[in-house]
Amino acid sequence: MDVELRQLRCLVAIVDEGTFTDAAHALGVSQAAVSRTLASLERTLGVRLLRRTSREVAPTATGLRVLAHARRVLAEVDDLVGEATSGHVRLRIGYAWAALGRHTLPFQRRWDAARPGTELHLVRANSPTAGLLEGGCDLAVVRWALDERRFDSAIVGLERRLCALAADDPLARRRSVRLAELAGRRLLIDRRTGTTTPELWPPDARPETEETHDVDDWLTVIATGRCVGVTAESTAHQYRRPGVVYRPVRDAEPVAVRLAWWRDDPHPAAPAVIELLSALYRA
């Protein structure tokens, strides 16, 4: 059983326009073509969809149900076409935790000023690819290496690592901390999208860990003092939380900020995004 989109459009046009003649005019075909198309849809489905009299055309009870589905299918197809053809006029950039930190707003404003024809959307996606694998974005800001067989990426900047602590933690009175001072604490990590794992410490001095899968939960637990966290600097700019303070970890390597995209389907705006982000991180 193969139902075609032209058949569904024909059914909707007949009901919306009220007559076969007006439906033919709206569709740009002959009245005979409209009659044949509707008849083929009724044969395919094995049901009568319309009652036709000399004065009106009205859907049957089954026709009303089919009509409702037809409208939804056609709307979905329109959305699909718009999604597939809007790549040059819309740009979705995914991120998992903190977008671009202090550069987020300047990036949005400069992009809008320089590229008014390409609408920018920042999309939070709590996945290891920041929405790329799921199709939720065209480019992704990530702070970890992705599968090089499927994705390409470019480093656009570096961020300091900061320690997130409860505001009443003794280390919160310090201007900075060292990794060794955190080795005896419980470290709260997100192995899917976080930037820090126990491997940041030497093998014989790694902290105990507890896992979370969301930045808001991460902050809530840290505020209680049960755990500490280590994160990229952008998190501190994007997520200021009462009860949580951030202190630089002065002997930890910085976090590389990458822009990533599908290797076989790069967005045409990727070079411009790389150029702008690199300039912002250099400033």
C-alpha positions as CSV (number, residue, x, y, z in Angstrom):
1,M,0.0,0.0,0.0
2,D,1.7,3.2,-1.2
3,V,0.1,6.5,-0.3
4,E,1.6,9.4,-2.2
5,L,2.0,13.0,-1.0
6,R,0.3,14.3,-4.2
7,Q,-2.8,12.2,-3.2
8,L,-2.8,13.7,0.3
9,R,-2.4,17.2,-1.1
10,C,-5.3,16.6,-3.5
11,L,-7.6,15.5,-0.6
12,V,-6.7,18.5,1.5
13,A,-7.1,20.9,-1.5
14,I,-10.6,19.5,-2.3
15,V,-11.8,20.0,1.3
16,D,-10.2,23.4,1.8
17,E,-11.3,24.8,-1.6
18,G,-14.8,23.2,-1.5
19,T,-15.0,22.0,-5.1
20,F,-13.0,19.9,-7.5
21,T,-12.8,22.8,-9.8
22,D,-11.3,25.2,-7.2
23,A,-9.0,22.4,-6.0
24,A,-7.7,21.9,-9.5
25,H,-7.0,25.7,-9.8
26,A,-5.2,25.7,-6.5
27,L,-3.0,22.7,-7.4
28,G,-2.4,23.9,-11.0
29,V,-3.8,20.8,-12.6
30,S,-7.0,19.8,-14.5
31,Q,-10.2,18.9,-12.8
32,A,-9.9,15.5,-14.4
33,A,-6.5,15.0,-12.7
34,V,-8.0,15.9,-9.3
35,S,-10.7,13.3,-9.8
36,R,-8.3,10.6,-10.8
37,T,-5.9,11.4,-7.9
38,L,-8.7,11.3,-5.3
39,A,-10.0,8.0,-6.8
40,S,-6.6,6.5,-6.7
41,L,-6.2,7.4,-3.0
42,E,-9.6,5.9,-2.2
43,R,-8.7,2.7,-4.1
44,T,-5.4,2.5,-2.2
45,L,-7.0,2.9,1.1
46,G,-10.1,0.9,0.3
47,V,-12.5,3.4,1.8
48,R,-14.7,6.3,0.6
49,L,-13.2,9.6,1.7
50,L,-15.6,12.2,0.2
51,R,-19.4,12.4,-0.4
52,R,-20.1,14.2,-3.6
53,T,-23.4,15.7,-4.5
54,S,-24.5,18.3,-7.0
55,R,-24.2,21.0,-4.4
56,E,-21.2,20.1,-2.2
57,V,-18.3,17.9,-1.4
58,A,-18.0,16.8,2.2
59,P,-15.7,14.3,4.0
60,T,-17.1,11.0,5.2
61,A,-16.4,10.1,8.9
62,T,-13.4,8.1,7.7
63,G,-12.4,10.9,5.4
64,L,-12.3,13.3,8.4
65,R,-9.8,11.0,10.2
66,V,-7.7,10.6,7.1
67,L,-7.8,14.3,6.5
68,A,-6.4,15.1,10.0
69,H,-3.5,12.6,9.4
70,A,-2.9,14.1,5.9
71,R,-2.5,17.6,7.3
72,R,0.0,16.4,9.9
73,V,2.0,14.4,7.3
74,L,2.1,17.3,4.9
75,A,3.2,19.7,7.7
76,E,6.0,17.3,8.7
77,V,7.1,17.0,5.1
78,D,7.2,20.8,4.9
79,D,9.3,20.9,8.1
80,L,11.6,18.3,6.7
81,V,12.2,20.2,3.5
82,G,12.8,23.4,5.4
83,E,15.3,21.7,7.7
84,A,17.2,20.2,4.7
85,T,17.3,23.5,2.7
86,S,17.9,26.0,5.5
87,G,21.6,25.1,6.1
88,H,22.8,28.3,4.4
89,V,20.4,30.6,6.2
90,R,20.4,29.1,9.7
91,L,23.3,27.9,11.9
92,R,22.8,25.8,15.0
93,I,25.7,25.5,17.3
94,G,25.4,22.9,20.0
95,Y,27.1,22.8,23.4
96,A,26.9,20.5,26.4
97,W,27.8,22.7,29.4
98,A,28.8,26.3,29.0
99,A,28.8,27.4,25.4
100,L,31.6,29.9,25.0
101,G,31.7,31.3,28.5
102,R,32.5,35.0,28.6
103,H,32.7,35.0,24.8
104,T,29.1,33.8,24.3
105,L,27.4,37.1,24.1
106,P,30.2,38.9,22.1
107,F,30.1,36.0,19.6
108,Q,26.4,36.2,19.2
109,R,26.4,40.0,18.7
110,R,29.4,40.0,16.3
111,W,27.9,37.2,14.3
112,D,24.5,39.0,13.9
113,A,26.3,42.1,12.8
114,A,28.6,40.4,10.3
115,R,26.3,37.7,9.0
116,P,22.7,39.0,9.2
117,G,21.6,36.5,6.5
118,T,22.6,33.5,8.6
119,E,20.4,33.1,11.7
120,L,22.4,31.9,14.7
121,H,21.0,29.5,17.3
122,L,22.9,28.2,20.3
123,V,21.5,24.8,21.4
124,R,22.3,23.0,24.7
125,A,22.5,19.3,24.1
126,N,23.6,17.1,27.0
127,S,25.4,14.5,24.8
128,P,29.0,13.6,24.1
129,T,28.8,15.2,20.7
130,A,26.9,18.3,22.0
131,G,24.0,17.4,19.6
132,L,26.0,16.6,16.4
133,L,25.3,12.9,16.4
134,E,21.7,13.4,17.2
135,G,21.2,15.9,14.4
136,G,20.4,18.7,16.8
137,C,23.0,21.1,15.5
138,D,25.3,21.9,12.5
139,L,28.4,22.7,14.5
140,A,29.3,21.9,18.1
141,V,31.5,23.5,20.8
142,V,33.2,20.7,22.6
143,R,36.1,20.5,25.1
144,W,37.2,16.9,24.3
145,A,38.3,15.0,21.3
146,L,35.6,13.4,19.1
147,D,35.7,10.4,16.9
148,E,38.1,11.5,14.0
149,R,36.5,8.9,11.6
150,R,33.2,10.8,11.6
151,F,34.0,14.3,12.8
152,D,36.5,17.1,12.0
153,S,37.3,19.8,14.5
154,A,39.5,22.8,15.0
155,I,40.8,24.3,18.2
156,V,39.6,27.8,18.6
157,G,41.0,28.6,22.0
158,L,42.2,27.5,25.5
159,E,40.5,27.9,28.9
160,R,41.9,27.6,32.4
161,R,40.8,24.9,34.6
162,L,38.9,26.0,37.7
163,C,38.0,24.2,40.9
164,A,34.4,24.5,42.0
165,L,34.0,24.5,45.8
166,A,31.3,25.1,48.4
167,A,31.5,28.7,49.5
168,D,32.4,27.6,53.1
169,D,35.1,25.2,52.0
170,P,38.5,26.0,53.6
171,L,40.0,26.1,50.1
172,A,37.5,28.7,49.1
173,R,39.6,31.3,51.1
174,R,42.5,30.7,48.8
175,R,43.2,32.6,45.6
176,S,44.1,29.4,43.7
177,V,44.6,25.7,44.5
178,R,46.8,22.8,43.3
179,L,45.9,19.4,42.0
180,A,47.6,17.8,45.0
181,E,45.3,19.6,47.4
182,L,42.3,18.1,45.7
183,A,43.6,14.5,45.6
184,G,42.1,13.7,48.9
185,R,38.7,15.1,48.1
186,R,35.7,13.4,46.4
187,L,35.6,14.7,42.8
188,L,32.2,15.0,41.0
189,I,32.5,14.3,37.3
190,D,30.5,13.8,34.2
191,R,32.2,11.2,32.0
192,R,29.9,11.9,29.1
193,T,30.3,15.6,28.7
194,G,32.6,16.9,31.4
195,T,36.2,18.1,30.8
196,T,37.9,16.5,33.9
197,T,38.5,12.8,34.8
198,P,40.8,11.3,37.5
199,E,43.4,10.9,34.8
200,L,44.3,14.5,35.3
201,W,46.1,13.4,38.5
202,P,49.1,11.0,38.8
203,P,48.1,7.4,39.0
204,D,49.1,7.1,42.6
205,A,47.3,10.3,43.7
206,R,43.9,10.2,42.0
207,P,40.8,11.4,44.0
208,E,37.7,9.3,44.6
209,T,34.9,10.1,42.2
210,E,31.2,10.4,42.1
211,E,29.3,10.8,38.8
212,T,26.6,13.2,37.6
213,H,25.1,13.9,34.2
214,D,24.0,17.5,34.3
215,V,25.7,20.8,35.2
216,D,22.8,21.9,37.4
217,D,23.0,18.7,39.5
218,W,26.8,19.1,39.5
219,L,26.5,22.6,41.1
220,T,23.8,21.5,43.5
221,V,26.0,18.7,45.0
222,I,29.1,20.9,45.1
223,A,27.2,23.5,47.0
224,T,26.6,21.0,49.8
225,G,30.4,20.5,50.3
226,R,30.2,16.7,49.7
227,C,32.2,17.0,46.5
228,V,34.4,19.4,44.6
229,G,34.5,19.8,40.8
230,V,37.1,20.8,38.2
231,T,35.9,22.4,35.1
232,A,36.7,24.7,32.2
233,E,36.7,28.5,32.9
234,S,33.6,28.9,30.7
235,T,31.5,27.1,33.4
236,A,32.2,29.9,35.9
237,H,31.0,32.6,33.5
238,Q,27.9,30.7,32.5
239,Y,26.9,29.2,35.8
240,R,27.2,31.5,38.8
241,R,25.5,29.8,41.7
242,P,25.0,31.0,45.3
243,G,27.0,28.7,47.6
244,V,29.6,27.8,44.9
245,V,32.9,29.6,44.3
246,Y,35.5,28.9,41.6
247,R,39.2,29.0,42.1
248,P,42.0,28.5,39.4
249,V,43.9,25.2,39.5
250,R,47.3,26.7,38.8
251,D,49.2,23.5,37.9
252,A,46.5,21.9,35.7
253,E,46.8,21.9,31.9
254,P,44.3,24.2,30.1
255,V,41.2,22.9,28.3
256,A,41.2,23.1,24.5
257,V,38.0,24.5,23.1
258,R,37.1,22.9,19.8
259,L,34.6,23.6,17.1
260,A,33.4,20.3,15.6
261,W,31.3,19.2,12.6
262,W,30.5,16.1,10.5
263,R,33.4,15.2,8.3
264,D,31.2,14.4,5.3
265,D,28.8,17.3,5.7
266,P,30.6,20.5,6.9
267,H,28.4,23.6,7.3
268,P,29.5,26.4,4.9
269,A,29.7,28.8,7.8
270,A,32.3,26.8,9.7
271,P,35.3,28.7,8.5
272,A,33.7,32.0,9.5
273,V,32.8,30.7,12.9
274,I,36.4,29.4,13.5
275,E,37.8,32.8,12.5
276,L,35.5,34.7,14.8
277,L,35.9,32.4,17.8
278,S,39.7,32.3,17.4
279,A,39.8,36.1,17.4
280,L,37.7,36.3,20.5
281,Y,39.8,33.8,22.4
282,R,43.0,35.6,21.4
283,A,41.7,38.9,22.6
